[in-house]
C-alpha cells in the first residue's frame, strides 16, 4: 500500500538519469562553486587587510 523503494535504489535511479559531467568541469553544483569562490576571496581579503594593519603599526 505505502511501499517505497529503499533509499539506495532511489539514489541509484536518480544518478542514472543524470547526464555525464563535462570534461574538465570541477564543480557540478553551482552553489558549491559560489561558496568556494566566496571563501577564497574572503581569505585573500583578510590576508591583505591583516598585512596592511601589520605594516601600518610596524615601528
N, C-alpha and C positions, 0 to 999 in steps of 0.2 A: 504494500500500500504506500508506504513512505520511503521506499527503497532509494538510496542514493549510492552512486559509485564511491568506492574508497577514495580518499584524498589523493593517493598516489596515482590512481587511474585518471582522475580529473586533471591533475597536473600534467600527466603524460599526454592526454588528449589536447590540452591547451598548447603544450610545447610543440606537438606535431602540426598544429595549424599555423604556427608562426613561420614567417619566411626566413630563409637563412640570412645571417649577418653579412653585410657588405664587407669586402676585403679591406683590411686596414682600418676598420672602424673600432675605436677604443670603447666608447660608451654607447650602449644600445638604448639607454634610458636617458631621455633629455634632462629631467630634473637632477639626475645624478651628476651629469656634466656641469649643470649650473652650480650645484653645491660645491663640487670640486674646484671649479674655477673661482668661485667666490672666496672659498677658504684660502686658496693660493694667493689671491690678490690681497686678502686681509693680512696674511703673514708677511708679505712683501712690504705692505704699507707700515705695519708695526715695526719691522726692522728698520725701515728708513726713518721713521719718526724717532725710534729709540736711538739710532746713530746720531741724528741731529741734536737730540737733547744732550747726549754724552759729549758731543763736540762743542756744544754751546757752553756747558758748565765745566769743561776741562780747563784747568788753571795751570 
